[in-house]
């Protein structure tokens, strides 16, 4: 299991209600990390998974059911998830995502 970074925790806190945050944290830690296909080269560095985790969070729009669907889609091909979130063509685009804005 790959732990969550402080940046991921901040995004969770920004878009999910308090009552859902622990569930979201568990979903991301248990289902959106090293078990994703084609992530073996990422190693165990939590920062390597931030881009994918930010993408599923962004696409979820703060809805747990949507988050589960986005994580499932990332298991098919997380590169499509990155593209859908707007993080696919720039390795640092996810760092500019501000959940409080329209982007």
N, C-alpha and C positions, 0 to 999 in steps of 0.2 A: 504494500500500500504506500502510495506516494503522498506525503502530507501536503496540506494546502499552504500556500504562501500568505503572508500578510496582505498582499495586494488582492488576492482572490477573496480573502475574508472581508476586506473592505467592500468589494463589489457585491458580495452576498448581502452584507448589511445595508447597502444602498438600495437594493432592488427587491429584497424579500422581507415580508413582515417578520417580526420577532418570533412568532409562533412557528414559522417554517424553517428558520435558519439552521437549526441542528439537523433536520432532515436533509436540507440542501448540502450541508457540509459532508454528511455521511455519503450521500449520493456521489458527490464529486470525488471524495477520497477513495471510495470503494469501487466505483464504476467508470471513472473518467481519469484514469492514470495509466499505469504501466500495463494494464490489461487491454488497452486499446491496441488494435493491430498496427503494425509497422512503427512502433515507438521504442523498440529495443535499443536503437541508437541514442535515445534520450538519456539512457542511464537512469539513475535514481535521483537526479537533481530536480527538485520541485519546480524551479523556475522554467525548466524545459517544457512543462505541461501547462504553464499559465496561458499561453496563446489559445490552446484548445479549450481550456476551462473558461476563459473569458468569452470565447465564442459561444459556447453552449449557454452560458449565463445571459449574454446579450440576446440571443435568439429566443430564450425562454420568456423574456419580458416580465420576469418576476412571477411566473406561474409554474407551480411544481409539476403539473402534468405535462406542460410544454418542456420543462427541463428534462423530464424522463424521456420524452420523445427525442429531444435533441441529443441526449447522451446515446440513446439507441442508434440514432442516425450516425453519430460519430464512430460507433463500432462498425458500421458498414464502410465508411470512408471519411475520416475526420478532415481530410483535405477539402471535401465538399462543404463541411461545416465551416471551415475557415473562410471559404469563398462566400458562403451565404451571409456570414457575419461581417464581411468586408475586410477580413484580416488575411486573405489568401495571397495577395500580391506584394505585401510589405511585411517583413519579419518583425517590424516594430509598431505596426498599426494598432495592435491591441493596447499598446501602452497609452495611446491617445483617447481610448474610449472612456467617456465620462457618462455613467448611467443617468446622471441628472440632466443630460442634454439630449437633443433629438438624434444625435449620431449613433 
